[in-house]
Amino acid sequence: MSEIHSKRTTDLSILYANLKLRSNSLEHVVLIKTGSMNPIHRSHVSNMVRTKKYLERACNFNVIGGYLSPTHDEYVHAKLRNELISGEHRIEMCRKAIEEAGQQHWLSVDMAECMAPEFVHLVNVTHSLQQFINQHLNLPKPVRVIYVAGLDLFNRCHGMGTLRKSPFGGVAVVYRLGQNNSVLKSTDAMNDPRVFYVCDNDDEMDTSSSESEDISSTLIRKRLKNNEDCDDLTFKSVLDHMKKVSSKDC
């Protein structure tokens, strides 16, 4: 598959800036998370932050950046039909969420997947990003690109095995205590050095809101249809943008 990333789709400035902040003796890592993000919700961002903190604390990695990559319209439309929010708006809402969360110093939106001519599988998206980053940074040791996945995606997606095989890749699995932990204990991935298990209860992040409960884009869309409050599920700037889009469609 041809590379889908370019300077037009993917901002590398955060990587260059963060490379200057910490010792080059640490292994440099970039995180990526794909998904419909229709719309983006609080856990999309908090799981990236949580993974960054875990990898830096437990693995002594230097996480120099992270990318939220909204999936191509073709896939989202096939899945959600008339509930699709166009890629243009999903990209903009991701930008707004990152800014409202105060994470723009290391998080960015990767537009490559959305702007591709057709749907691209998450494995190819991740490999393309890794190739693009390392071509341009050209460091003595390649930057490791780690895919951030929830436990359900990790268990059902065959592509996770491919991501684990890359010498400078890996998968960070974010899970919740009590979330079918038997799956974690029974899988051979427990002993895989390229799989990193991040418990979303095992850190100092504030989970006093519903972030400690299930959050989904589906729930946001359902609540909005019923004119119910969604402030606990996503960001005010995202909800404001959705209102603007909805008013234009009327």
N, C-alpha and C positions, 0 to 999 in steps of 0.2 A: 504494500500500500504506500502511496506517495505521502510525503510529509504534509500535514495540514496546517502546521503552525508557521507563523511569520511575525515580523515586527508589527504588522498591522493588526494581528489578532491577539498578541500576547505581550504584555508589558514586562520587560526585564529590568526596569529601573529599580524596583524594590530589591531584586537579587543583588545587583551591583552595590546598592547602598548598604545592605545588611552584611555583605561580605567584608566590609571595612570595619564592622563593629566588634567582631570576635576573632579569636586566634585562628589562623589557617591550619593549625595542627588538628583541629576537630574535623570530623567528616561532615561535609555539607549535604543538607537534605532539602528537598522541595516536596511539598504535599500537594496532592490533587484530589478533588472530589467531583465526580460527575453526578448527574441526576436531572430529573425533569425540572425541579425547582419551580413548580407551577402552582403557587408562588414559593419563593424561598421562605424558610421559617427559621426560628431562633436556633434550633438544634443544628441546622446546617453550619452555622457559624460557630456555635459553642463547641461542637465536636472537633472542628479544625483547631480551635484554640486549645482544647483539652489535649488533643493529640500532640500538638507542638510542645506543650509543657511536659507531657510524659516522656517524649523522645529526648528532650534536652536533659531532663532530670535522670531518667533511668538508663539511657543509652549513650549519653554524652555526645549527642548529635548537635550540630549547629543548623537549626532550621532557618534557612535564609528567605523562605517565601512559601506561599501557599496559593493555590488557584481553585476557585469555584468554576466549574465548567458546565453550564446548562446544556442539556441534551438537545439534539437537532429536532426541529419542528416535526419532521416526518415521523419520528418515533413517538413523540408526545401526542400528536394528533391521532395516531393509530390506537394509542392507549386511552386517551381522554375525549376524543372527538370534539364536540362543540365547547368543551371546557378548556381547550387549549388557549394559553396565553402566548402570543407570538414570541419568538426568540428575542426580537428587538427589545420587548418590554421585560422579558425575564432577565436579560443582561442588565438592563438599567436598574431593575429592582435589586439585583445582587449587588450592584455598585452602591446603591443607597443603603442596603443592609450593612455592608462592610463599614461604610462611613459612620452610620449611626452607632454601630457597635464599637467604634474607635479602633478598628483593626487594620486600617489602610496602610500602616507602616510595614506590614508584611503580607497581607492578603490582597488579592486582586481577582478580577474576573477574566477567565480565559475564554475568548470568543471563538476560538478555532472550531470547536465542535459544532456550535450553532451556525457558523458561517460556511461550513463545508457544503459541497454540492449535494450530499446525501448523508444519511445516518452513518455514523462511524462507531464501531464497537468500543467500549471503554478500554479494552486492552490496547487497541490501536491508538486511541487518543493519548493514553499514558506513554506509550512507546514514542509517539511522535513528539510529545512534549519533552521527554527525556533527551531525544536526539537534538531537538532545537536548542534546548538550554545548553547542552554540552558543546555544541558546535560554536555557540556565540561566547560562552564564558571561557572555554578552552583552558580549564584549570589542570594542574598536574595530575589530579585524581578526579575522575568523573563525579558529578553531582548525583547522589542517589535520589530517585523520584519514588515516593511512597504513596500508594493509593489508599485513601481513607474510606473504609466501608463499614456499614452496620453489620451486625452479626447475621441478620437474615440474608442480606445480599451475599455475604461471604460464603454462607452455607449453600446457596442455590446457584451461584454463578460459576460456571466451569472456567471462566476467564481468570478467576482468582489463582488457579494453579499455574497459569502461564505467567502471571505477574510475579509469582513467588520464585520462578526459575531464573529471572534476570539477575545477574551478579550485582548490578547497581539499581535494583528495584526493591519491591517489598509491598506488604499490605499491612496497614494498621486497622485492626478490628475494634470498633467501639461497641461495647456491650454494657448492659446493665445487670447488676446483681439480681439473681432470680430469673433472668431471661434465658431460660433453657440452658443453664450452665453445664448440663451433662454433655451437650454438644461440644463445648469447649474441651472438656476433659477426655472425650473419646476420639477426637480427631488427631491424625498424625501431625497436623500443623502445629500442635502445641510445642513440638521440639524443633520446629523450623526457625532458623535464625533470621529469616526474612519476613516472619509474621510477628507483629507486635500487638499484644492485647492491651487495650486501653479501657479500663473500667470507668464508666462515667460517674460512679459514686466515690471513686478513690482519688479525690483531689480537693483543692481548697476553693473551687469555683462555687459561686452562689447558686444553689438549686432550690431556693425557697419558693420560686415560682413553679409553673407547670413544666419547666424544663426537666424536672425529675420524673415527669410522667410522659405518656406517649404524645408526641407532636407530629403532625403530618400535614402536608399540603391539602390532602383530601378533607381533613377536619376543618381547615381554614375555609376552603370553598363551601363546605356544608354550612358552617356558621354564617358566612356572608350571605348565603341564599336565605337564611332565616333571620337576617338582620341582627345577628348576635355579635357580641364583642369578641375581638380576636387579638387584643393587645398583648395577651399572655402567650400567644402563639407565634406572632411575627412582629416586625418592626413598624412603627408608626409611619415612617417614610414609605414603606412597602404598601401599606394599606392606602395611604394617600395617593400613591401612583396608580393602584388598582382602581380607585374611584375615578381618577381622571380618564383612564382607559375606558372604563365602563360608561362614563358620561358621553364620550366621543362616539361610542358604538351605538348609543341610543338614537 
